[in-house]
Each structure stands twice: as structure tokens, then as C-alpha cells.
């Protein structure tokens, strides 16, 4: 797939993003996520839903907090709109100075926070996983201390992503995590020959840090083409202050979202062995369509929406047009994903994870968690695009307010669904993990509706396309029932055989029927596959 030609700091401004750019993002994410699924399959083979798996999943959340607060989402919302606008106005020298100053700030901040985090790890573990005791707690502490430097490197990698996205180099920035995944897979395959349990999980943490460094270094040569010579200097110019002004509301927004994720992990630590790891396995699958379709469209549209010039009404009209196309594309792909998680989730989980220590009971447990997460899948992916529109309008505070409402609802519902509800229903306590994902999905719909209403007040109404969405749901459910029937009649039971057969039938029926009904989006699929019409 070819990408739009880019420019150096002395050249022309980047061209507006076309729909092909979302395909570039999706292709990069797809490659990264496929390798990520391979990584998780290897991880499940060696660790299943054991204490070591729980320890690693919980440990990774703490340094990941640093990455998420200062990483891709925050930089995209605060840095890209300013940087892209400067380039659109042919103010390339100022854009370069801004990028260099932000990089210097990130180096200082992440270095200080990494050192502080390593020393504060024992107290952090008591906050994030109070249900861990003895050797499990000690192992988690050790893993966090190893993983922290890798998180700092991933923040710098997110800075590279901001530069590359602004210059329409989408594929590299989203494919770079392949390096991180490959490093972890190689560590497991190499270390798994001689080590097991705690020893192997410690090696994996070290491999993760190496992979973080490789992910950053893979992007540096291309980034320096746009910023050469790279001068690292701390200076607080007007544009740096603008980024900082935009940064803190998004920082707080990401913070409350991360707190929500940590509360999930905190609650899951009380639900018994396997709850934390099952939540992680399900989230890996759940975030695949969120990243592949929601993030791909939102990431490609943010620089383009930020670079829109003209009167207020002209900009509003351009945003409505982009939102309409983006939402249609998201719905076409995300609706069948949600249906598949509910009706065919056992097939998907077994195909990806069933191996070694991960067996039939684990498949059913993760399927339940995954099916409940599907409730909010369409809302989460569509909400990303609405948030990007607010960021393009230089409004980072409105998404923050709505994120806080969502988090508050998630916390209240999550507690009820995770702890008291399973006991009231006579279920094993660990099924409270599914309650956590269900509550998050319900809260996600509230946030989406608030974002939609708020943006419509700013730019006018974006068509909902309710009739088309209803037909997509109907076709997806019909195709899912057909796939379920195929699963029941197949003469073989191996997950590596059943999975491709069932999912192929499901996909072919969905794509074929939606195309015949005139609600398909084959051109979007072709772009995703890298084809041109």
C-alpha cells in the first residue's frame, strides 16, 4: 500500500487525509494486533490462568499507567492539532521547534516518574492488587520494577507516532509495536525451553523492555527526516503553552479512564485465581476491533479535521461530512465483531488461546467475560471519533467531563456486578469478572450519547443512519446463528480447524448479504486489505 508523499520541514504541508489513510492505520494496527494475538497465544500456552499470569497482567498495568497518561491518546489530542495546524499554515520551523520541545519535556518527565515508580512499587501494588499475598505479591512487585523503563520508552514511541501521523506516515507508527510483540514471543520461545513459572515470567518482563526500545528505534530514522537536525531544548513558547493548555484536560481524562481500569483490576484481584488474567485475555480480543476500526478511523481523521480551514460554518460542515463517513465505516465492521463475541466467542477464544495450560474451562470463562464486553463495543469505537472531533475543535474539556461521568457509573456498577451480584445469583465469585466488563459497556453507551449530543450542539446534527444500523445488526445476528449451526454439525472438534471454518461462514454471509441489501462497505474492506478501486 502506498502512502501520500510527505515533506521535510522546508517543504510543503501535508495533504489532507483521505479515507485511504484510515486503511493505512488499520493495516498497521492489524499487523501489530495479529502478532499480538500470537504473543498472547504463546503466553496462554505457558501460563494459562495461573498465579504467574495474574501477576504479569496486574504488574503491567502500573507502568502502563505512565504510558497511557503521557502516550498516544494524550499526545494525539493535545500535540497533533497544534503541530498539524502549524504545518497546514506553512509554519514549518515553528512546528519543528514545538516537536523538539515536547520531546525534551517527555524525556525529563518520564525519567523522573520511572525512578519514582520503581521505588514506590510496593505501595503501588497494595493499591492495584490488594488481593495478592505472599509469593504472588512479591513476584508482582519484581515485575513492575522491571517493566517501568519500558513504559518510558513507549511514551517516547508515542511522540514518534504523533510526528508520523501529522505527516501522514500512518502505517509505520501503528506497525512499530510488532517489534515489541516479536521480542516478547522470542523471549517466551527461547526461555520456555529451560524455565517455567516465575523464572520465565521475569524473563518475559525483561524481553518486554527490550521490545519497547526496539519499537521506539524503529520509528526514529523516519522521524528525524522531518525534524533534522533534532535540537533538544526546553523552551516555553506560545505553541508549547497551547499544547500544555490542551494537555491537562486530556491528561485528566485519560487519568480517570485509567483509574477505572485499575479499579477493575483491583476488584478482579478479589475474585480468585485467574480473574485478572481472564480479564486481560478478554480485553486483548475486545480491543482488536476498537483499535482496528475505531482508532484507525479516529487517528486518520484527527490531523485532517485539525487542519480544516475556513469560516466556522465551513469547518462545521466539513466535520459533519467526515463524521458521517467515519461512523458508517465503524458500524460496518464493529457490529459483526460484537455479535461474533457473543454468539461465537468460544470459537474465537479457543482458536487464539487454547493450548498447553489454557484448556476448555478457561475458554468458557474468557468467553463469558468477552461476551459481556461486547455490550459497549459500538459505543466505545464510535465515541473515539466524536472525541477526536472535539479535540480538532481545540475542546479537550468536554470529553473530560463526559469521561468522568462514565467512570463514576463504571465504578458503581462494577462493584455491584463484580461482588454482590454473583453471590445473589448463586454463581462462582470469579464470574464477577464478566460483571466488570458488562458495567463498562453500559457506561460506555452513556458517554457516547453525551459526546454525540454535545458535538451536535457545536456543529449541527450528524445523521444517525438508524435504518442502516438496524439492518447491519439483523444481518450480523443471522450470520452468527448460521455460524453457530455450522459449529454444531462439524465432524471435528479441534479449535484450529473449527475456528476458521465457522468464522469463514460467518464472514462470507455477513459481507454477501449486506452487499446485496445495499448496506455493505466493500470499498472500505478493500482499502483495509490494501486494494485500490
Secondary structure, DSSP 8 states (H G I E B T S, - for coil): --------TTS-------HHHHHHHHHHHHHHHHHHHHHHHHHHHHHTTSHHHHHHHHHHHHHHHHHHHHSHHHHIIIIIHHHHHHHHTT-HHHHHHHHHHHHHHHHHHHHHHHHHHHHHHHHHHHHH-TT--HHHHHHHHHHHHHHHHHHHHHHHHHHHHHHHHHTT-HHHHHHTHHHHHHHHHHHHHHHTTT--HHHHHHHHHHHHHHHHHHHHHHHHHHHHHHH-S--------HHHHHHHHHHHHHHHHHHHHHHHHHHHHHHHTTS-TTHHHHHHHHHHHHHHHIIIIIIHHHHHHHHHHHT--S-HHHHHHHHHHHHHHHHHHHHHHHHHHHHHHHHSHHHHHHHHH-BTTB-HHHHHHHHHHHHHHGGGHHHHHHHHHHHHHHHHTT--HHHHHHHHHHHHHHHHHHHIIIIIHHHHHT--GGGHHHHHHHHHHHHHHHHHHHHHHHHHHHH------HHHHHHHHHHHHHHHHHHHHHHHH-S---HHHHHHHHHHHHHHHHHHHHHHHT---HHHHHHHTT---
